[in-house]
């Protein structure tokens, strides 16, 4: 799976922040499709953040298990180096 660039972006080359997405999602008078899309993007960003945290936690648990087993792992291992 490829890395996802999580920087704010828009198709026209501008940027849009999560704060602006929340404004769009919470606007009861806004366009229904834009509101739905903003809510979906926010949900996907939340899922991505949760998965990133889970991966970091699992890596740390694995590192601790290896250390407890007496297996020495170089610090750069698993970081794409």
C-alpha positions in Angstrom: 0.0 0.0 0.0 1.4 3.4 -0.9 1.8 6.3 1.5 -1.0 8.8 1.5 0.0 12.4 1.4 -2.2 13.8 4.3 -1.5 17.5 3.5 -4.5 19.6 2.8 -5.4 19.7 -0.9 -8.1 20.6 -3.4 -8.5 19.7 -7.1 -7.9 23.4 -8.1 -4.5 23.4 -6.4 -5.7 25.3 -3.3 -5.9 23.8 0.1 -8.7 23.0 2.5 -8.2 22.2 6.2 -10.1 19.9 8.5 -11.5 22.9 10.2 -13.0 24.1 6.9 -14.3 20.6 6.2 -16.1 20.7 9.6 -17.7 24.0 8.7 -19.0 22.5 5.5 -20.2 19.3 7.2 -22.0 21.2 10.0 -23.7 23.8 7.7 -27.4 22.9 7.7 -28.0 25.3 4.8 -25.2 24.1 2.6 -25.2 21.9 -0.5 -26.3 18.4 0.6 -23.7 16.7 -1.6 -20.8 18.9 -0.3 -22.0 18.3 3.3 -22.0 14.5 2.7 -18.6 14.5 1.1 -17.1 16.7 3.8 -18.5 14.3 6.5 -17.1 11.3 4.6 -13.6 12.8 4.2 -13.5 13.6 7.9 -14.6 10.1 8.8 -11.8 8.7 6.5 -9.2 11.0 8.0 -10.3 9.8 11.5 -10.0 6.1 10.4 -6.5 6.8 8.9 -5.4 8.5 12.1 -6.6 5.6 14.2 -4.8 3.1 11.9 -1.6 5.1 12.1 -1.8 5.0 15.9 -2.6 1.3 15.9 0.5 0.6 13.7 2.7 2.7 16.0 1.4 0.9 19.0 2.0 -2.5 17.4 5.5 -1.6 16.4 6.3 -0.5 19.9 4.8 -3.7 21.4 6.9 -5.8 18.9 10.0 -3.9 19.7 9.4 -4.5 23.4 8.8 -8.2 22.8 12.0 -8.5 20.8 13.9 -6.8 23.5 12.5 -9.1 26.2 13.5 -12.1 24.0 17.0 -10.7 23.9 16.9 -10.0 20.2 18.8 -6.8 19.2 17.2 -4.8 16.4 19.0 -1.8 14.9 17.2 1.5 15.5 16.8 2.1 11.7 15.1 -1.2 11.1 11.6 -0.9 9.9 11.9 2.7 8.9 12.5 2.2 5.2 16.2 2.5 5.5 
